[in-house]
Amino acid sequence: MLKCPKCQAENSEGSSACFLCGQPLKRRGWLSRMFGGGGRSGDRSGERYSPDIDIGSDPQVHLDTDVADYDGAAGSAPQDAEVFMGQGRDYLAREEYRHAAEAFSEAIKLDTQDPNGYYNRGLAGMRLEQYTRAVEDFNEAIRLAPQDVDAYVNRGISYLMMGRPQQAIESYDQAITLDPHNAMLYNGRGAAYFDMGHIERSIEDFDRAIYVEPDFAYAYNNRAMSYIRLGRYGEAEQDVRRAVELGIDPQEAIAELEGKL
């Protein structure tokens, strides 16, 4: 079942809009196909952004100090905001997202000017599929740290999950202004244009993503889907082949192409 983010009504898996309030619905598979399945560890300025925010051991979370400093913190009596932040990060790593959100909330109470508290609580909110609250947290993180590309990106992903692609595009526009050489940003904005039915513009963004990062498999997959929508099946087939060469399995694009060539 798909839960409506607006009215919380339960809808069937195949629903594109809520039967009760008309809110557009998004399935996880759509975003997984557009973005890929997980983050990349290392320098956050070049990491992958995943709609599934696959935190695990991936350092997508905003870190002020080493998480190892907080081993066992969840069982101690917190005395300051940073201890709660450490607890929250530990909970995120253990995929205990509700507890993580509660810990970050306590940290925010003690330090309302730290953008990392709002950002990390936003990540927990995304995992809990509380996208409206996540957007609110990313907005506050951006207010406090307007150069933080991650916050714009995850706000954009949240908007996509809420069925609000125009707001997602605006968030990606801001991220691209700050980091114009990040292929994932063009890929994300292309996904939003695709969702709006602006297929030519989605192709332009997937082209940009591939120009910046020629081995970006998901951009080829996504451009193939756009080509299919325009009936450009030969070009779509070339992109599917390239995506496979780069190590992904573009099942949806392959299924769409069956019988077209």
Helices and strands as residue ranges (DSSP letters): E 2-3, E 10-11, H 28-35, G 44-46, G 67-70, G 73-75, H 81-93, H 97-110, H 115-127, H 131-144, H 149-161, H 165-178, H 183-196, H 199-212, H 217-229, H 233-245, H 251-257
